[in-house]
Amino acid sequence: MDEVIRGALIAGSLIVAIGAQNAFVLKQGLLKNNIFWVSLTCFLCDLILMIIGVLGIGTIISSSTFATVTLAIAGGLFLAFYGVKSFRSAWLLSNSMNINNDVGTSPKIHKTILLTLAITLLNPHVYLDTVVIIGGVAGTLTWNEKIQFLIGALIASFIWFFGLGYGARWLIPLFKKPVAWRILDFGIGCVMIWLSYQLIQFALVST
């Protein structure tokens, strides 16, 4: 159960960070544009990439102590940078969400899915988050722990994308308030720094 929670925390922290994909999901939710297919497409992309990372690359990495320690250090440093960046965003309030409130005709499902795939898969950060970071962290775990970790990560992804899509009408007014962005970024920063500490500690113990 600890690894399920850990997987959910790591994946959740990476996914929640505001970017083009989340802005797109929010907008489609607000406009009620095929939001089920948008959310499902985002989740399925995460499912495939996380499986590749956790059970593929992560398994290869786990067989090499050098690779495991190296990736743990790299992941720890990246998460630390990400955490500091989130704290900086909270302090400077640099995040913003440009969502139009015009409700138009819902586009065809296949066009919506293709657009969602483009926004998701053409973003290099999705591979860094799901394959490299999540896969790298999983590389330090046993096989049973990997499965639990993967389940937690997928639960976080599912809840986030469907919650974000269908809850958009309630979330948009909330995040028009600057304090909401500050709290979100500060919370993400805290989780990232904590996870960074755990990875660096693992690397030091393993050497």
N, C-alpha and C positions, 0 to 999 in steps of 0.2 A: 504493500500500500504506500510506503514511503516513496518508492520510485514512480508510482502513478502520480502522486502529488508533485514530485520533482519535475516529471515530464510536463505536467500541466502548467506549472509555474514558468518553466523555461520557455515552452512554446507560447504560452499566453503572453509573456512579456515581449517576446519577439514579434508576435502577430499584432498585438495592440498598438505598437508604435505606429503613429499616424503616417501614412504614405499614400501613394496614388491608388493602390488597390482598395484601401479602407475608405478613401474619399469617394471612390467609384461606387462601392457597396452602399455607403450612406446615401448617396444621391439617388441610386436606383430604389432604395427603400423609401426614401421620401417621395419619389415620384410614382411608387408602386409599379415599377417596370420589371415584370418577370423576376421578382425578387427571389422566389424559390430557386429558380435556375441559376441565378447569379450566386447565391449563397452555396448551392450544391456544387457548382463548378469550382469555386474557390476552395471548398473543403476537399473535393476529389483531387485537386492539384496538390494540396498539402499532403493528403493520404499517400499518393504515389511517391512524392519527393521524400517524405519522412521515412517511408519504408525503404527506399533506396539508401537513405542516409543511415538509418538505425540498423538495418539488417544487412546492408550491402557494404558500403564504405566503412561504417562503424565496425563491422565484424573484421574486416581486413586490418583496420587500424589496431584493434584490440590484440592481434597476434604479435604485434611489435611493440616492445616497451619503449623504444626510442620514439616511434611514431605517436604512441599514446601520450607520452610526456610532452613531446613537442606540440602536439595539437592542443593538449590541455593548457599549456602555457599560452599558446596563440589565442585560444578561445577565451582564456581568462583575461588576457590583455584587451582583446576586442570587446568583451563584455564590460570591462572597466571603462574603456573609451565610450562605449554606448551609454553607460550609466552617467558618466560625467556630462556627456552631450545632453542627456535627458534633464539633468540638474540645471544645465545651462539654459535649456529651453524653458524650464519652469521659472528660472530667474528673469530671463529676458522676454518671456512670453512670445517666442518666435514662431510657434505653431499657429496656423490659421486654417480655416476650412471654408473654401469657396463653394457653396452649394446654392444653386438657383432654385427658387421656389415655384418656378413655372411647371405646371403639370401638363404634359402633352400626351399624345397617343402612344401607347405601349408598343415598342418595336417587336418584330417577329422573334420568336424564341431562339431560332438558330443564329440570328444576327447578334442577339444579346449574349449568347454563349460564346460566339467567336470573339466578340469584343472583350468579354471577361477573360478569356484565355490569353488574348493579346496583352492586356494590362497586367495580368498575373505573370505569364511566362517570359515576357520580354523585359521584365524587371530583374536585373542581376541579384538584387538583394534577396529575392525569394530562394535562390539556390544557396546563398551564403547562410541564410537563416535555417532552412530545412535540412539541407544536405551536409553542409560543413559544420555549422555550430551544433545543431541537434544531433547529427550523426557523430560528430567528434565527442560530444559529452557521452553519448551512448557507448562509444568505443571503450570507455573505462568500466563498463558494467558486464556482469555475467549474462548468459543467454536469457535466463528467466527474468532478470532485471531489465534487460532490453525490451522484452515484450511488455512488461508493466510500464516502463518508461514511454514506449510507443503508444500504448493505450491512453495514458494520461495526456500526452501531447495531442493526440487525435481528438480526445474529448474537449480539450481547450479550443482547438481549431473549430470543431463543430459548433460548440456553444457560441463562440465569438462571431463567426460569420452569419449564422442564422439569427442570433440575438441582435447583431448590428443591423442586419437587413430589415428584420421585422420590427425592431425597436427604434428605427431611425426617427420616426415622427416624435418620439419622446426624447431621443438623444440630441437632436439638432438644437432645440431651444435651450437645452442644458449647456451645450458646448458653445453657445453664443456668449456665455459668461466667461470672462478671462480666468476667474478663480478655478473653474472646472478643468481648464487646460493645465493650470499650475499643479493642481492635485494629481491629475493623471500622470504628467511628466515626472513629478517628484516620486510618485509611487513606483513607476517603471525604473527610475534611477536607483531606488533603494533595492529593488529585486535584482537588478543587473549587478550592482556592486557586491551583493551577498553571494550571488552565483559565481562571480569572478573570484572572490576569496576562496570559495570551495574548490574551484578548479586549480588555482595556484597552489593551494594547500595539498591537493592530491598529487600535483606534479613534484612538489618538494619531498613528500613522503615516499614517492615512487623512485626517486633518484638515489 
